[in-house]
């Protein structure tokens, strides 16, 4: 999955995708341990996809908190301008 596609998704969609990928990765790890996974490199790409999703979620969360913060000097202890 491309990072540009992930950035267009909402946080709820990203969290659903994260759960889906995490479950898929768990199944792959079990199959890998039993040596029944056809393509062992698929586990690596899935793990990296999960990291991409988590990174985009973290970016969006930080961007959301940055937008809601008040500008510097506008707090309750800030001096009043006359």
NUVEX-15044 format. One record per residue (C-alpha): x, y, z. Coordinates in pm, 1 decimal. Layout:
N
         c1         c2         c3
          X          Y          Z
...
***
This chain:
82
         c1         c2         c3
        0.0        0.0        0.0
      132.8      340.2      -95.6
      185.7      613.6      163.2
      -14.7      862.6      -46.0
     -317.2      632.2      -32.4
     -282.8      607.4      344.5
     -260.7      983.7      393.3
     -594.0     1026.6      214.1
     -771.4      795.2      461.0
     -936.4      910.8      782.8
     -806.5      807.0     1123.9
    -1096.0      562.8     1171.7
    -1019.7      395.7      838.6
     -651.7      379.0      925.8
     -721.5      217.9     1262.6
     -944.2      -41.4     1095.0
     -668.3     -108.4      841.4
     -415.8     -137.5     1126.0
     -626.0     -403.7     1298.8
     -670.1     -591.3      971.2
     -298.1     -591.2      891.8
     -207.4     -686.4     1247.2
     -438.7     -987.1     1233.6
     -297.5    -1087.3      894.6
       57.3    -1059.8     1028.4
      -28.9    -1280.6     1325.5
     -162.1    -1550.1     1091.8
      151.7    -1521.8      879.6
      379.3    -1562.3     1181.6
      198.9    -1881.6     1276.9
      224.8    -2018.1      922.6
      589.6    -1916.5      908.6
      661.7    -2105.9     1230.1
      491.3    -2414.1     1087.1
      680.9    -2365.0      757.8
      355.0    -2350.8      563.3
      390.7    -1996.9      431.3
      440.9    -2001.0       53.7
      623.9    -1668.1       37.3
      815.6    -1584.8      358.1
      899.9    -1236.4      227.5
      529.0    -1149.7      235.8
      558.0    -1130.6      616.5
      823.8     -861.4      580.6
      614.4     -647.8      347.0
      311.8     -688.5      571.6
      514.1     -578.9      874.6
      631.8     -272.0      684.0
      276.2     -192.0      574.0
      171.9     -201.9      939.1
      453.2       38.3     1027.1
      341.7      275.8      749.6
      -15.7      275.3      877.1
       97.6      341.8     1234.1
      322.2      624.3     1114.3
       39.0      796.9      927.6
     -192.9      758.1     1229.2
       73.8      916.5     1449.5
      125.5     1202.3     1200.5
     -246.8     1272.8     1185.3
     -279.9     1264.9     1564.4
        8.2     1509.2     1604.5
     -129.7     1735.7     1332.5
     -469.0     1735.6     1504.5
     -321.7     1839.2     1838.9
     -105.1     2107.2     1675.7
     -409.2     2266.0     1511.8
     -604.5     2283.8     1838.0
     -322.7     2442.7     2039.8
     -350.4     2812.6     2115.4
      -79.2     3041.2     1978.6
      213.8     3118.1     2205.5
      145.8     3394.5     2453.4
     -232.1     3352.5     2444.5
     -251.6     3147.1     2765.6
     -422.7     3252.6     3087.8
      -98.9     3394.0     3236.1
      -11.0     3598.2     2928.7
        9.8     3977.0     2967.0
     -279.5     4174.3     2821.8
     -215.7     4402.7     2527.5
     -350.0     4754.4     2555.7
***
